[in-house]
Amino acid sequence: MVLCGANSYTQKFYLGEQFDMLPERVKEELKIMCVIYVEDVGGILTLEYDDEGNLDFRVEADEGDYLFDEIGSVLKIKQLRNEKQELLEALELFYRTFFLGEDGEKSGEEEK
């Protein structure tokens, strides 16, 4: 399930309709994060949830896009995961709770 994404080719940001209930501050932070990524690196970035509710960064680039920075992409994602760790963890918890129906206490017990 796609949370959001940005596309350097069309210069557009996308937020999945099912996530419209997120607070405006969170939606704005996601938009800034995604748009800065594609401005710096190029290509298309999407943040997608896997079956367990983990948030994955998916990157695509047109085959003929010689300006896409593959190494910069890896470094930028690592930087974003580090700087936005709290936000990303909260979004994973949100997804697991509201979309997968998991109990927050249950997740805590599994970590022990």
N, C-alpha and C positions, 0 to 999 in steps of 0.2 A: 504494500500500500504506500503510495507516494504522499509524503508530508508536504514537501515543497520543492521548488527547483528554480534555476535561472538559466537562461540561454543567451550566450554572447552573440549568436548569429542573428537572433530576432530581437535582442535587447528587451527581453520580457522576463517577468517573475511570475511564478505560479504557486498558489497555495491550494492544496486539496480541499474541496468543498466540505468534506466531513470534519475538517479542522477549523472551520470558520468560528467555532465557539471559543477558540483560544483567546486569551486576553490580547488587546491591541499591542501592548508593549512586547509580548512574545512574538506576535506576527511581524512586528516592525524589526525586531532583532534578527529573526530568521531572514527577512528580506535583505537587510543590510549585509548579513553574513554571506548569503548566496550571491548577491550582486557584486560585492567586493571580490569574491572568489573568481567569478567569470571575467571581471574587469582585469584582474591581475594575471590570470592563467589562460583564459579563453575557454572554448568548448561549452559543454552543457553539464551542469551539476544538478543532481537530484538527491534529496534525502529521503530514503525509503525504509520502511519497517520490514523486517523479516518475519518469519512465522512465530518466532519467540518474542517479538517485540523489541528487538535490538535495532537501533538506528544506523543504517549504512549509508555511506557517501558513495554515490555512483557517478562516474565521470565518463563522458563521451566526447569525442571530437570528430569532426568531418575528416575523412581520409586525406583530403588535399589541404588541410589546414596546417600549414607549416609554421604558423605563429603560435600554435598550441604548445604550451610548455609542460611536457610530461613530468620532468623532474620537479619543476615548480609546483605541479599539481600535488604530488605526493607530500612535499614539504608543507604546502599550504593546508592540506587536510590534517596533517599532524599538528600544525599550529592551531587550527580551529578546534580540533578535538581537545587540545590542551587548554586553550583560552576559554572555550565555551563548555567545558566539562559539566558544570553544574546545570546549565540549561539543557544540554543533551540528555543527561541523566533524568532530569525532571520530565522531559518529553517522552522518554522511554517508560517511566513510571505511569505517566498519564495514559499512554497508549495501552499498556498492560492492564490498567485498571478499567478504563472505559471501553476498550475495544475487545480485549481478550478476557475480561471479567475476572482477572486475578485480584486477590486480596493483598494489600500492601504488607500485612503481617506475614502472610505465607511466603512472600518473596524474601523477607528478612530471615525467616527460618531456614530457607534453602541455602543461604549464604554461610550459615554457621557450620 
